[in-house]
């Protein structure tokens, strides 16, 4: 597993009563990062698409 720079920062923000938003350019590993962070956690993920 690749440990990304933001991984520890994000993990430190878990369970503080706030939403964690991850956004960025296409194909930079956002989904992979989230999958790795949440492998063993019970979560609710909401996704949406912006309509133009």
Buried (B, 14 or more C-beta within 10 A) or exposed (E): EEEBEEBEEBEEEEEEEEEEEEEEEEEEEEEEBBEBBEEEEEEEEEEEEEEE
